[in-house]
Structure formats: C-alpha cells, structure tokens
Amino acid sequence: MPKLPAKHPLISAFSLIELLLVVTLIGIFSVPLFITYRTSRSNQALRASAEGLANTLRSAHILAREAKDSKNWGVANSNNSTYDLLSGSQGKSEKFSTVALDEGIYFSDGFEIWYTIGTGETKDERVVELVNQNGKTIQVQALTSGVVEVSEL
C-alpha cells in the first residue's frame, strides 16, 4: 500500500488572492492622492508666479519713484510665459531683466505697465491674469497709485 505524504506544518503566508487584493487597494487609493498632489503643485506654482510678477511690478514702481537712471520704469510680457523689467519709455525701452513664469503658467493676455519717473504712478489701472494648466486664474492688479494687489478668483 502506498504511503500518503506526511502532513506538512501549516505555513503562515499570504495567498495570491490576498496579495492581489492589497495591491489593487493601494492602487485605488494612490490615484486620487497623485491627482491631488499635481493639482496642488500647479496651484502653488500659479501663486508663486503671481507673487513674483507683483514683486517685479513693485520694484518697477520704486525704481520710477526714485528716478533711477532718470528714466521711467515698466514691466511688459515678452511672450505668454515671460516678462521683462524695462527702463526708458513705451516704444523706446531697454531690458533690465527677464523673468520666466513657472512651468504650466501663462498670461491670459499681453500687457505693458509703465510707472512715471518721480511719482511712480501709472496712467491707468491694469489687471494681469495668470492661468495654470487646470484653468485656475489669479489676478495681479496694478493701481494708478503704484500699489500692486494679488487676488485669486
């Protein structure tokens, strides 16, 4: 009579089904976290770019008010994702520096803002809109007095 195989002791281990279930659950829960992270990163880049533009506008206001180099100072976009700090006058300007927006951030429209020498004021109020790849918008408003405000929509 053939011998039956000896009983093996029970080994505590995970079955293939249990492992697949755990991997699936990890995948299901990690996708929303990844999407939230990307959206959060894009929104933070938008805020950082808007604050950077506001600081450049404030610098142009201060430079014009202090009559640095006896010139007007301004800020204008050179394309939809970069802008320049300019000196001189509209039409006859000289680039002082160029700044790029964060990746995925762009201007909704072109703009050119000039501050008058000595007073640091602008002729008109201007609103510059920055948009991220998710469609979220932040406005940077340059008031005639030279005050610059950033507001989320």
C-alpha positions in Angstrom: 0.0 0.0 0.0 1.4 3.4 -1.0 2.3 5.8 1.8 0.4 9.0 2.0 2.6 12.1 2.1 3.4 13.3 5.5 1.4 16.3 6.7 3.3 19.5 6.3 3.0 22.0 9.1 0.8 25.0 8.3 2.9 27.9 7.0 1.6 31.3 7.7 1.7 33.2 4.4 -0.4 35.3 2.1 -2.2 33.7 -0.7 -2.0 35.1 -4.2 -5.6 36.5 -4.0 -4.7 38.4 -0.8 -1.7 39.9 -2.4 -3.6 41.0 -5.5 -6.3 42.5 -3.3 -3.8 44.6 -1.3 -2.0 45.8 -4.5 -5.4 46.7 -6.0 -6.4 48.7 -2.9 -3.1 50.5 -2.8 -3.6 51.5 -6.5 -7.2 52.6 -5.9 -6.2 54.9 -3.0 -3.0 56.3 -4.5 -4.5 57.6 -7.8 -6.6 60.3 -6.1 -3.6 61.3 -3.9 -1.5 61.6 -7.1 -4.1 63.8 -8.8 -4.5 66.0 -5.7 -0.7 66.4 -5.5 -0.5 67.5 -9.1 -3.4 70.0 -8.7 -1.9 71.3 -5.5 1.6 71.7 -7.2 0.0 73.6 -10.1 -1.9 75.9 -7.8 1.2 76.6 -5.8 3.2 77.4 -9.0 0.4 79.8 -10.0 0.6 81.6 -6.6 4.4 81.8 -6.8 4.3 83.2 -10.3 1.7 85.8 -9.4 3.7 86.9 -6.3 6.9 87.1 -8.5 5.1 89.3 -11.0 3.7 91.5 -8.2 7.2 91.9 -6.7 8.6 92.9 -10.1 5.9 95.5 -10.5 6.6 96.8 -7.0 10.3 97.1 -8.0 9.5 99.0 -11.2 7.3 101.4 -9.1 10.1 102.0 -6.6 12.7 102.5 -9.3 10.5 105.0 -11.1 9.6 106.8 -7.9 13.3 107.1 -7.0 14.0 108.3 -10.6 16.8 105.7 -11.0 18.9 106.5 -14.1 16.5 109.4 -14.7 14.1 107.1 -16.6 10.6 105.7 -16.4 10.3 102.0 -15.4 7.9 99.4 -16.5 7.0 95.7 -16.9 5.8 94.1 -20.1 5.3 90.5 -21.2 7.6 89.3 -23.9 5.5 86.2 -24.7 2.8 84.3 -22.9 5.2 82.9 -20.2 7.9 85.5 -19.7 8.0 89.2 -18.8 10.7 91.9 -18.7 11.6 94.7 -16.3 12.1 97.7 -18.6 13.6 101.2 -18.3 13.1 104.1 -20.7 9.6 104.8 -22.2 7.0 102.9 -24.1 8.3 102.2 -27.5 11.9 103.1 -26.6 12.7 100.7 -23.8 15.7 98.9 -22.6 15.5 95.4 -20.9 16.8 95.4 -17.4 15.9 91.7 -16.7 13.7 88.9 -18.0 11.7 86.6 -15.7 10.0 83.3 -16.7 6.8 82.1 -15.1 6.7 78.6 -13.6 6.1 75.7 -15.9 2.5 75.4 -16.9 1.6 79.0 -16.0 0.8 81.6 -18.7 -0.6 85.1 -19.2 -4.2 85.3 -20.5 -3.4 88.5 -22.4 -0.4 90.7 -23.2 0.3 93.7 -21.0 2.7 96.7 -20.6 2.7 98.7 -17.4 4.8 101.9 -17.1 5.5 103.9 -14.0 6.1 107.6 -14.3 9.5 109.0 -13.2 9.4 110.8 -9.9 5.9 109.8 -8.8 5.9 106.0 -9.5 2.3 106.3 -10.7 0.6 104.7 -13.8 -1.8 106.3 -16.2 -4.4 103.5 -16.0 -5.2 100.7 -13.6 -4.2 97.4 -15.2 -5.2 93.8 -14.3 -2.9 91.0 -15.4 -4.4 87.5 -15.3 -2.2 84.4 -14.9 -3.7 81.0 -15.6 -2.4 77.5 -14.8 -3.0 74.3 -16.8 -6.1 73.4 -14.7 -7.7 76.7 -15.7 -7.4 78.4 -12.3 -6.8 82.1 -12.5 -5.1 84.7 -10.3 -5.2 88.4 -11.0 -2.4 90.9 -10.3 -3.8 94.4 -10.2 -1.6 97.5 -10.6 -3.4 100.6 -9.3 -2.7 104.1 -10.6 -1.0 104.9 -7.3 1.6 102.2 -7.7 0.0 99.8 -5.3 0.0 96.2 -6.5 -2.5 93.6 -5.3 -2.8 89.9 -5.9 -6.2 88.2 -5.8 -7.4 84.7 -6.5 -10.6 84.1 -8.5 
